[in-house]
Amino acid sequence: MIRSQIELLLSYQINGPAHLCFNIQAMRLGRQFVREESLLVTQGDGLVPPLLREFPGTHGSRFLRFDAQPGPLSLTYRATVEQLPLLPLPDLAETTIGWLPDEMLRYLLPSRYVESDRLAASAQQLFGHLPPGLARVQQITAWIHDNISYLPGASSSETAASQVFEQRSGVCRDFAHLGIAFCRALNIPARLVVGYVWFDEPPQDFHAIFEAWLGGQWVMFDPTGMAPTERLVRVGTGVDAKDVAFATFFGPVGFVNKQVSVVEQVDDAPPTGAQPDQGTLVQDAG
């Protein structure tokens, strides 16, 4: 059993009438249980914004939206989340396109941050000769870990997978986008997963990984090697980062501060280290 205590503090300066949308709450999944949680949004006068409401996103994401008036605004989210252990990873095969479920086709196409068409030739050159299946995605994960430098500030919110491949640097979401792009270029459905996870080294922050459709299941991979994937508290799942941004603003909003704390208790935890995660089977991600 993995138990994570999560605390998030976000601060903003609202410079005019605005509408805010957040994706920060832990998802409720078959193996992920939200035992306790609290959410507090306050404006400069100490009042909770009116019309604060939650609405469902894809795959169980829980979005929060509200109007905000000019002035300082803060948001505090706390949660206690428990996760059951995952099954050992078996040998898994790729699924031919003709046998893919209809809903998988969207995870084969190029998208805003995952231009798999631009990386098709490189994907074939690097990985096309490998036998299809789990081992090929593991090789993709290992290649990204070994050839892309984790470098905060090397990318921006506009950086896409082809740029990461060219510049050979980025942060966790860039690693994940590149893994997704290589998989899609090889006709393996793949998508982005974001959430909270405890890191061996601070600072704590949101984390992004990817998952590929293998053997009729979604399997998680983390090319950064920063934390075991099964310990990620899932917040969002989508085609790419545009689907799972933790904050989206409509209006003049200035960012002030972000603090993330994850305290973890693990029974029989696997050893951690700076190695890519070679895959964790997920049976309840949708």
C-alpha positions as CSV (number, residue, x, y, z in Angstrom):
1,M,0.0,0.0,0.0
2,I,1.3,3.5,-0.9
3,R,-0.1,6.4,1.1
4,S,0.6,9.9,-0.2
5,Q,0.0,13.2,1.7
6,I,-0.4,16.0,-0.8
7,E,-0.4,19.7,-0.3
8,L,-0.5,22.3,-3.0
9,L,-0.5,26.1,-2.7
10,L,-1.0,28.3,-5.7
11,S,-1.0,32.1,-5.6
12,Y,-2.0,34.5,-8.4
13,Q,-2.6,38.2,-9.0
14,I,-5.8,38.8,-10.9
15,N,-5.5,42.0,-12.9
16,G,-9.0,42.2,-14.3
17,P,-12.2,40.1,-14.6
18,A,-11.1,36.5,-15.3
19,H,-12.2,32.9,-15.4
20,L,-9.9,30.2,-14.0
21,C,-9.9,26.5,-14.6
22,F,-7.7,24.0,-12.6
23,N,-6.9,20.3,-12.9
24,I,-5.3,19.6,-9.5
25,Q,-7.5,17.1,-7.7
26,A,-6.5,13.4,-7.4
27,M,-8.5,11.1,-9.6
28,R,-10.7,8.4,-8.1
29,L,-9.6,5.1,-9.8
30,G,-9.9,1.4,-9.2
31,R,-6.5,1.3,-7.4
32,Q,-6.3,4.9,-6.3
33,F,-8.5,6.0,-3.3
34,V,-8.9,9.6,-2.2
35,R,-9.3,9.1,1.6
36,E,-9.4,12.7,2.6
37,E,-9.2,16.0,0.7
38,S,-9.9,19.7,1.1
39,L,-9.9,22.6,-1.2
40,L,-9.9,26.3,-0.3
41,V,-10.0,29.2,-2.8
42,T,-9.8,32.7,-1.4
43,Q,-9.6,36.2,-2.9
44,G,-8.1,39.2,-1.3
45,D,-11.1,39.9,0.8
46,G,-11.1,36.4,2.2
47,L,-14.2,35.3,0.3
48,V,-14.5,32.2,-1.7
49,P,-15.3,33.0,-5.3
50,P,-18.9,32.5,-6.3
51,L,-20.0,29.8,-8.8
52,L,-17.1,27.5,-7.8
53,R,-17.9,24.2,-9.4
54,E,-16.3,20.9,-10.4
55,F,-16.9,19.2,-13.7
56,P,-15.6,15.9,-15.1
57,G,-12.9,15.7,-17.7
58,T,-11.6,12.8,-19.8
59,H,-10.8,9.5,-18.0
60,G,-11.9,10.7,-14.6
61,S,-10.1,14.0,-14.4
62,R,-11.8,16.5,-12.0
63,F,-11.7,20.0,-13.2
64,L,-12.5,23.1,-11.1
65,R,-13.7,26.4,-12.6
66,F,-14.8,29.8,-11.3
67,D,-14.9,33.5,-12.0
68,A,-12.3,35.8,-10.2
69,Q,-12.3,39.5,-9.6
70,P,-9.2,41.7,-9.6
71,G,-6.8,41.3,-6.6
72,P,-4.7,38.5,-5.0
73,L,-6.1,34.9,-5.1
74,S,-4.8,31.8,-3.4
75,L,-5.8,28.1,-3.8
76,T,-4.9,25.4,-1.3
77,Y,-5.5,21.7,-2.0
78,R,-4.7,18.9,0.5
79,A,-5.4,15.2,0.0
80,T,-4.6,11.8,1.5
81,V,-4.4,9.2,-1.3
82,E,-3.9,5.4,-1.0
83,Q,-2.9,3.2,-3.9
84,L,-2.9,-0.6,-4.1
85,P,0.1,-2.4,-5.5
86,L,0.2,-3.2,-9.2
87,L,0.5,-6.6,-10.8
88,P,3.9,-7.8,-12.0
89,L,4.5,-6.8,-15.6
90,P,4.0,-9.7,-18.1
91,D,5.4,-9.9,-21.6
92,L,3.0,-7.8,-23.7
93,A,2.5,-7.6,-27.4
94,E,1.6,-4.7,-29.6
95,T,-1.9,-4.7,-31.1
96,T,-2.3,-4.4,-34.8
97,I,-4.3,-1.3,-35.9
98,G,-7.2,-3.4,-37.2
99,W,-7.7,-4.9,-33.8
100,L,-7.4,-1.7,-31.8
101,P,-10.6,-0.5,-30.0
102,D,-12.1,2.5,-31.7
103,E,-11.2,4.9,-28.8
104,M,-7.5,4.1,-29.2
105,L,-7.3,5.7,-32.7
106,R,-7.0,9.2,-31.3
107,Y,-3.8,8.1,-29.5
108,L,-2.2,7.2,-32.8
109,L,-2.6,10.6,-34.4
110,P,-0.3,13.7,-34.3
111,S,-1.3,16.3,-31.8
112,R,-0.4,19.8,-30.6
113,Y,2.7,18.8,-28.7
114,V,3.3,15.4,-30.2
115,E,4.1,15.7,-33.9
116,S,4.6,12.0,-34.5
117,D,4.5,12.5,-38.3
118,R,7.6,14.7,-38.1
119,L,9.4,12.1,-36.1
120,A,8.3,9.1,-38.1
121,A,11.6,8.7,-40.0
122,S,13.7,9.0,-36.8
123,A,11.4,6.6,-34.9
124,Q,11.8,4.0,-37.7
125,Q,15.5,4.5,-37.9
126,L,16.0,4.1,-34.1
127,F,13.4,1.6,-33.2
128,G,11.7,0.2,-36.3
129,H,14.1,-2.8,-36.5
130,L,13.3,-3.9,-33.0
131,P,10.8,-6.7,-32.3
132,P,7.3,-5.3,-31.6
133,G,6.1,-5.4,-28.0
134,L,6.9,-4.3,-24.5
135,A,10.7,-4.5,-25.1
136,R,10.5,-2.0,-27.9
137,V,8.8,0.6,-25.7
138,Q,11.3,-0.1,-23.0
139,Q,14.0,0.6,-25.5
140,I,12.3,3.9,-26.4
141,T,12.2,4.8,-22.7
142,A,15.8,3.9,-22.2
143,W,16.9,5.9,-25.3
144,I,15.2,9.1,-24.1
145,H,16.7,8.7,-20.6
146,D,20.2,8.3,-22.1
147,N,20.0,10.9,-24.8
148,I,17.8,13.7,-23.5
149,S,19.2,15.9,-20.6
150,Y,16.8,16.9,-17.9
151,L,17.3,20.7,-17.8
152,P,14.7,23.0,-16.2
153,G,14.3,26.1,-18.3
154,A,15.3,24.4,-21.5
155,S,11.8,24.4,-22.8
156,S,8.6,26.4,-22.5
157,S,4.8,25.8,-22.5
158,E,5.1,25.9,-26.3
159,T,7.8,23.3,-26.8
160,A,6.7,20.2,-28.8
161,A,8.3,16.7,-29.1
162,S,10.2,17.5,-32.4
163,Q,12.0,20.4,-30.7
164,V,12.9,18.2,-27.7
165,F,14.4,15.7,-30.1
166,E,16.4,18.4,-31.8
167,Q,17.7,20.2,-28.7
168,R,18.2,17.1,-26.7
169,S,17.0,18.7,-23.4
170,G,13.8,19.4,-21.5
171,V,11.7,18.6,-18.4
172,C,9.4,15.7,-17.5
173,R,6.6,16.6,-19.8
174,D,9.1,16.9,-22.7
175,F,10.5,13.5,-22.0
176,A,6.9,12.1,-22.0
177,H,5.9,13.9,-25.2
178,L,8.9,12.5,-27.0
179,G,8.1,9.0,-25.8
180,I,4.5,9.4,-27.0
181,A,5.7,10.7,-30.4
182,F,8.0,7.7,-31.0
183,C,5.3,5.2,-30.0
184,R,2.6,6.8,-32.2
185,A,5.1,6.9,-35.1
186,L,5.4,3.1,-34.7
187,N,1.6,2.7,-34.5
188,I,1.6,2.1,-30.7
189,P,-1.2,4.2,-29.0
190,A,0.3,6.4,-26.4
191,R,-0.9,9.3,-24.1
192,L,0.2,11.6,-21.3
193,V,-0.3,11.1,-17.6
194,V,0.3,13.8,-15.0
195,G,0.1,13.9,-11.2
196,Y,1.9,14.1,-7.9
197,V,4.8,11.9,-6.8
198,W,7.4,12.1,-4.1
199,F,10.9,12.8,-5.5
200,D,14.2,11.8,-3.7
201,E,15.5,15.3,-4.4
202,P,13.5,18.5,-3.9
203,P,11.8,20.6,-5.1
204,Q,8.5,18.7,-5.4
205,D,6.4,19.5,-8.3
206,F,3.8,18.1,-10.7
207,H,5.2,15.2,-12.7
208,A,4.4,13.9,-16.2
209,I,5.0,10.4,-17.7
210,F,3.5,8.5,-20.6
211,E,1.7,5.3,-21.1
212,A,1.4,3.0,-24.1
213,W,-1.3,0.5,-25.1
214,L,0.2,-3.0,-25.0
215,G,-1.4,-6.4,-24.6
216,G,-4.9,-4.8,-24.3
217,Q,-3.8,-2.6,-21.3
218,W,-2.3,0.8,-20.6
219,V,1.3,0.5,-19.4
220,M,3.1,3.5,-17.7
221,F,6.7,4.5,-18.5
222,D,8.9,7.3,-17.1
223,P,11.9,8.2,-19.2
224,T,13.2,10.6,-16.5
225,G,13.7,7.8,-14.0
226,M,12.7,10.3,-11.2
227,A,10.2,8.1,-9.4
228,P,8.6,4.7,-9.9
229,T,5.5,5.1,-12.0
230,E,3.2,3.1,-9.8
231,R,3.6,5.8,-7.1
232,L,2.3,8.6,-9.2
233,V,-1.0,10.0,-7.8
234,R,-2.8,10.5,-11.1
235,V,-4.5,13.8,-11.7
236,G,-5.0,13.9,-15.4
237,T,-4.8,11.8,-18.6
238,G,-4.9,13.1,-22.1
239,V,-3.7,13.2,-25.7
240,D,-0.9,15.6,-24.7
241,A,-0.3,18.5,-22.3
242,K,-3.2,20.6,-23.7
243,D,-5.6,18.1,-22.2
244,V,-4.0,18.1,-18.7
245,A,-2.7,21.6,-17.9
246,F,-3.0,22.1,-14.1
247,A,-4.2,25.7,-14.7
248,T,-5.9,27.5,-17.6
249,F,-6.8,31.2,-17.5
250,F,-9.2,33.3,-19.5
251,G,-8.3,36.9,-18.7
252,P,-5.4,38.9,-17.2
253,V,-3.9,36.6,-14.6
254,G,-0.4,36.8,-13.2
255,F,1.4,33.9,-11.6
256,V,2.9,34.6,-8.1
257,N,3.9,31.3,-6.5
258,K,3.5,27.5,-6.5
259,Q,4.4,25.1,-3.6
260,V,4.0,21.4,-3.9
261,S,4.6,18.9,-1.0
262,V,4.3,15.1,-1.3
263,V,5.0,13.0,1.8
264,E,4.9,9.3,1.1
265,Q,4.6,6.1,3.1
266,V,5.3,2.9,1.3
267,D,5.1,-0.8,2.3
268,D,7.6,-2.9,0.5
269,A,8.7,0.0,-1.7
270,P,10.9,-0.9,-4.7
271,P,14.4,0.8,-4.7
272,T,14.6,4.1,-6.4
273,G,17.4,5.5,-8.6
274,A,18.1,7.5,-11.7
275,Q,17.1,4.8,-14.1
276,P,14.1,4.9,-16.6
277,D,11.0,3.1,-15.4
278,Q,10.7,0.1,-17.6
279,G,6.9,-0.1,-17.4
280,T,4.1,-0.6,-15.0
281,L,0.9,-2.3,-15.9
282,V,-2.3,-0.2,-15.3
283,Q,-5.6,-1.9,-15.5
284,D,-8.0,0.9,-14.4
285,A,-6.9,4.0,-16.2
286,G,-9.8,4.0,-18.7
